[in-house]
């Protein structure tokens, strides 16, 4: 799979941009603030309908414009499809495939698959649990696009349930009884959608685990594949049918939820624990392992973050698809040895898109087509 042509209209800093692309490695070279990351962000947005840089669509629309359009010609197994998304902040976005409008915008997800490496990846290791949940859910949806609907339904129910908890807590008498009856309805929906999402996450972590170990062994000096481990930490007991487990935990914590006005059980409260075995003392807690967050060095943290993304790429390839690799300003963050290792690992991908501030940041292994990005213009170099 590769993108053969990218068209932008009022996306980020670009009023218009037309960029022809080829399989293999392509590098976008430009100083910070010139718009090189905007180009690869647009391709990633087509894949996930989300940005790896911002949480909402509004910043993606050029200042002064009321909408943005991202369009790409994508080649897969010799066939070309034109994918398009129209971003309308405050209104519904629209998606098209070969000029035909899709009934649901989310049906665009997964038609092109991307894996992004960026400096923001460090938050997977050092950030809040929400960063790791989002990482899992994005990958779950890329592998099984229909789960985008489950994810959206869960988020909708969670929002409604939290709103009800805030009003039910202080209520008294018949008002409270009515609120609790309504709460039971939302409990059932949260358990149903949450169980499907939880089951998919658990399966993903099991599938991802060996790939993470292998990737960490490759990118971390002196490491073995047993040094990097993943563990899914659920907010509900993983015993028996998952819908019932969620319902039981909601019932157990109902008084606390009403007091706090917040849903305290379900996939939105879960985490993925990241463990390092390398350097752990025999008498350390958790069987000699140490949590990456708080204990790993900067280099180990970077290696673990890279391993998570490399594992994602390898897993998607094992599923039978060669995703587009995006390396966004990542080489500047690595020393020369890790830079060379990463370049060697990804050089065989069908399409690799690299951004860098200076040409010297791009390893020779990824020498290919180069574009210079400056002053809002994207110009082929040579």
PAROFI-61925 format. One record per residue (C-alpha): y, x, z; residue in one letter. Coordinates in steps of 0.25 Angstrom, whole numbers, padded with zeros to 4 digits, always signed. Layout:
YXZa
...
***
This chain:
+0000+0000+0000x
+0014+0005-0003x
+0028+0000-0006x
+0032+0002-0020x
+0047-0003-0019x
+0056-0007-0008x
+0068-0016-0009x
+0078-0018+0002x
+0090-0028+0002x
+0099-0028+0014x
+0089-0022+0022x
+0095-0013+0033x
+0105-0003+0027x
+0101-0007+0012x
+0108-0017+0004x
+0097-0014-0007x
+0087-0003-0008x
+0076-0001-0019x
+0066+0009-0015x
+0054+0013-0024x
+0042+0018-0017x
+0029+0025-0020x
+0015+0027-0013x
+0015+0040-0005x
+0026+0046+0004x
+0040+0042+0003x
+0051+0047+0011x
+0065+0041+0014x
+0074+0052+0018x
+0088+0050+0024x
+0097+0052+0037x
+0096+0042+0048x
+0103+0029+0045x
+0102+0030+0030x
+0091+0019+0029x
+0078+0026+0026x
+0071+0019+0038x
+0076+0006+0032x
+0068+0007+0020x
+0054+0009+0027x
+0058-0001+0038x
+0059-0011+0026x
+0045-0008+0022x
+0040-0009+0036x
+0047-0023+0038x
+0039-0028+0026x
+0027-0024+0033x
+0029-0030+0046x
+0042-0039+0045x
+0047-0030+0056x
+0055-0017+0057x
+0050-0005+0065x
+0065-0003+0069x
+0071-0016+0074x
+0066-0029+0080x
+0073-0039+0071x
+0077-0041+0057x
+0092-0041+0058x
+0094-0026+0058x
+0086-0025+0045x
+0096-0033+0037x
+0108-0025+0031x
+0121-0028+0039x
+0129-0039+0032x
+0117-0045+0025x
+0109-0057+0029x
+0096-0053+0024x
+0087-0042+0020x
+0076-0040+0010x
+0065-0030+0010x
+0056-0030-0003x
+0044-0021-0006x
+0034-0019-0017x
+0021-0016-0010x
+0009-0010-0018x
-0005-0013-0012x
-0018-0010-0020x
-0010-0009-0033x
-0003-0023-0031x
+0012-0024-0028x
+0018-0035-0020x
+0033-0037-0017x
+0035-0040-0002x
+0049-0045+0003x
+0055-0049+0016x
+0069-0055+0017x
+0075-0053+0031x
+0084-0064+0036x
+0088-0061+0051x
+0090-0074+0058x
+0082-0082+0048x
+0067-0081+0042x
+0064-0069+0034x
+0057-0071+0021x
+0046-0063+0014x
+0041-0063+0000x
+0029-0057-0008x
+0031-0055-0023x
+0043-0064-0022x
+0035-0076-0015x
+0040-0080-0002x
+0030-0080+0010x
+0029-0092+0019x
+0030-0083+0031x
+0037-0070+0031x
+0026-0064+0040x
+0016-0065+0029x
+0023-0052+0023x
+0018-0044+0035x
+0006-0034+0031x
+0008-0035+0016x
+0014-0021+0017x
+0009-0013+0029x
+0017-0002+0035x
+0016+0008+0047x
+0029+0014+0052x
+0030+0027+0059x
+0044+0028+0065x
+0051+0034+0078x
+0051+0020+0084x
+0036+0022+0085x
+0038+0029+0098x
+0040+0016+0104x
+0026+0012+0102x
+0023+0023+0113x
+0035+0023+0122x
+0040+0009+0120x
+0038-0005+0126x
+0024-0012+0124x
+0032-0021+0114x
+0032-0009+0104x
+0017-0008+0105x
+0014-0023+0104x
+0023-0023+0091x
+0015-0011+0085x
+0002-0018+0087x
+0007-0032+0082x
+0013-0026+0070x
+0000-0019+0067x
-0008-0031+0070x
+0000-0039+0060x
+0000-0029+0049x
-0016-0029+0050x
-0017-0044+0051x
-0004-0050+0046x
-0008-0065+0050x
-0005-0060+0065x
+0010-0059+0062x
+0009-0074+0064x
+0002-0073+0077x
+0012-0063+0082x
+0024-0072+0078x
+0017-0084+0084x
+0015-0076+0097x
+0029-0071+0098x
+0034-0086+0095x
+0025-0092+0106x
+0029-0080+0116x
+0044-0083+0114x
+0042-0098+0116x
+0033-0096+0129x
+0043-0086+0135x
+0054-0096+0133x
+0046-0107+0140x
+0043-0098+0151x
+0058-0095+0154x
+0061-0110+0155x
+0048-0114+0162x
+0049-0104+0173x
+0061-0111+0180x
+0057-0125+0176x
+0052-0135+0187x
+0044-0148+0188x
+0041-0155+0175x
+0049-0145+0167x
+0040-0134+0172x
+0027-0142+0169x
+0032-0145+0155x
+0035-0130+0153x
+0022-0126+0158x
+0014-0135+0148x
+0022-0130+0137x
+0019-0116+0142x
+0004-0118+0141x
+0006-0122+0126x
+0013-0108+0123x
+0003-0101+0132x
-0008-0106+0122x
+0000-0101+0110x
+0003-0088+0116x
-0012-0086+0120x
-0016-0090+0106x
-0007-0081+0098x
-0007-0070+0108x
-0022-0069+0108x
-0022-0067+0093x
-0012-0056+0094x
-0018-0049+0106x
-0032-0049+0099x
-0026-0043+0087x
-0019-0032+0095x
-0031-0029+0103x
-0039-0027+0090x
-0028-0018+0084x
-0028-0009+0096x
-0043-0007+0095x
-0041-0004+0080x
-0030+0005+0082x
-0035+0013+0093x
-0044+0023+0085x
-0033+0025+0075x
-0022+0029+0086x
-0032+0039+0092x
-0034+0046+0078x
-0019+0046+0075x
-0015+0051+0088x
-0025+0063+0087x
-0019+0066+0073x
-0004+0066+0077x
-0005+0071+0092x
-0007+0086+0094x
-0020+0089+0101x
-0024+0074+0103x
-0037+0067+0101x
-0039+0053+0096x
-0043+0049+0110x
-0029+0053+0116x
-0022+0040+0110x
-0027+0027+0115x
-0022+0012+0114x
-0024+0001+0124x
-0020-0013+0123x
-0014-0019+0136x
-0015-0034+0136x
-0007-0043+0145x
-0019-0052+0146x
-0033-0049+0150x
-0042-0046+0137x
-0054-0054+0142x
-0059-0066+0135x
-0052-0074+0124x
-0038-0069+0122x
-0030-0082+0121x
-0036-0086+0135x
-0033-0073+0141x
-0018-0075+0137x
-0018-0089+0142x
-0024-0085+0156x
-0014-0073+0157x
-0003-0083+0154x
-0008-0093+0165x
-0009-0082+0175x
+0005-0077+0173x
+0012-0090+0171x
+0020-0090+0184x
+0025-0076+0181x
+0028-0080+0167x
+0036-0092+0171x
+0044-0083+0182x
+0047-0073+0171x
+0049-0082+0159x
+0040-0073+0151x
+0026-0072+0145x
+0019-0062+0152x
+0005-0061+0145x
+0001-0060+0130x
+0002-0050+0119x
+0017-0048+0121x
+0014-0042+0134x
+0004-0032+0129x
+0004-0017+0127x
-0003-0006+0120x
-0005+0006+0129x
-0005+0020+0123x
-0013+0030+0130x
-0014+0046+0128x
-0026+0053+0133x
-0021+0067+0129x
-0016+0074+0141x
-0020+0064+0151x
-0025+0069+0164x
-0040+0065+0168x
-0035+0057+0181x
-0024+0050+0173x
-0024+0034+0174x
-0031+0026+0163x
-0042+0036+0161x
-0034+0048+0158x
-0025+0042+0148x
-0010+0042+0148x
-0001+0031+0142x
+0007+0036+0131x
+0020+0029+0136x
+0026+0038+0147x
+0016+0049+0146x
+0015+0054+0132x
+0024+0065+0127x
+0034+0062+0115x
+0025+0069+0105x
+0013+0061+0111x
+0020+0048+0110x
+0024+0051+0096x
+0010+0054+0092x
+0005+0041+0098x
+0015+0033+0091x
+0012+0040+0078x
-0003+0037+0081x
-0001+0022+0083x
+0006+0021+0069x
-0004+0030+0062x
-0015+0022+0068x
-0008+0009+0063x
-0008+0015+0049x
-0023+0020+0050x
-0027+0006+0055x
-0020-0001+0043x
-0026+0008+0033x
-0040+0005+0040x
-0037-0010+0037x
-0036-0006+0022x
-0021-0005+0020x
-0013+0007+0018x
+0000+0004+0025x
+0014+0010+0022x
+0017+0021+0031x
+0032+0022+0036x
+0036+0035+0043x
+0050+0032+0047x
+0058+0044+0053x
+0045+0048+0060x
+0044+0063+0055x
+0057+0067+0062x
+0051+0063+0075x
+0038+0072+0074x
+0036+0087+0075x
+0031+0094+0062x
+0017+0094+0066x
+0016+0079+0069x
+0025+0076+0056x
+0015+0083+0048x
+0003+0076+0054x
+0009+0063+0052x
+0013+0066+0038x
-0002+0070+0035x
-0007+0058+0041x
+0001+0048+0033x
+0002+0055+0020x
-0010+0048+0014x
-0004+0034+0016x
-0001+0026+0003x
+0014+0025+0007x
+0022+0033+0017x
+0037+0030+0019x
+0044+0041+0027x
+0059+0041+0032x
+0065+0054+0036x
+0079+0059+0039x
+0077+0072+0031x
+0066+0076+0021x
+0061+0087+0030x
+0056+0077+0040x
+0046+0072+0029x
+0033+0080+0029x
+0028+0086+0016x
+0016+0078+0017x
+0024+0065+0014x
+0032+0071+0003x
+0033+0060-0007x
+0045+0051-0013x
+0058+0053-0005x
+0070+0045-0004x
+0084+0049+0001x
+0090+0038+0009x
+0105+0039+0011x
+0117+0030+0011x
+0109+0017+0008x
+0102+0023-0004x
+0088+0027-0006x
+0086+0038-0016x
+0073+0044-0021x
+0074+0059-0019x
+0069+0067-0031x
***
